[in-house]
């Protein structure tokens, strides 16, 4: 069974790009538009990693989702990749959350794939 990835982004074109490239590399990918982002999607699909495509920063709904994940014992070590145009120094405190991988936008799709592989290194594939 392949690793499962949930991608959240409000740009449908980017979701298609992420999905095509990650699926081609053997991942099972679920994509959701920003307005559909919720903890419920994560609970339904049990991903091995989550990609937040447009991180809004501290105080945003995105941060609320991160906090909720980290407070839940089932998801507190779930790897998260955050793609953002926000300068990293403005995301103070995010580095205190475990298993966070940051990518500054714009980025090459290969960087995303490599970051996914890095985040999943050492994890056993689901049975």
Number of C-alpha atoms within 10 A of each C-alpha: 9 14 17 20 24 21 23 25 22 16 13 14 10 16 20 13 12 22 20 13 17 20 16 10 11 12 17 17 22 19 20 17 14 18 9 13 19 14 13 10 15 18 11 8 13 16 20 24 22 22 22 21 23 18 22 17 20 14 8 11 14 19 15 14 14 20 14 14 18 17 12 10 10 11 18 16 17 21 20 23 22 23 21 20 15 14 11 14 8 10 14 11 9 17 12 8 13 13 16 17 16 19 17 12 14 9 11 9 14 11 11 20 15 11 16 22 12 12 19 16 9 8 10 9 11 9 6
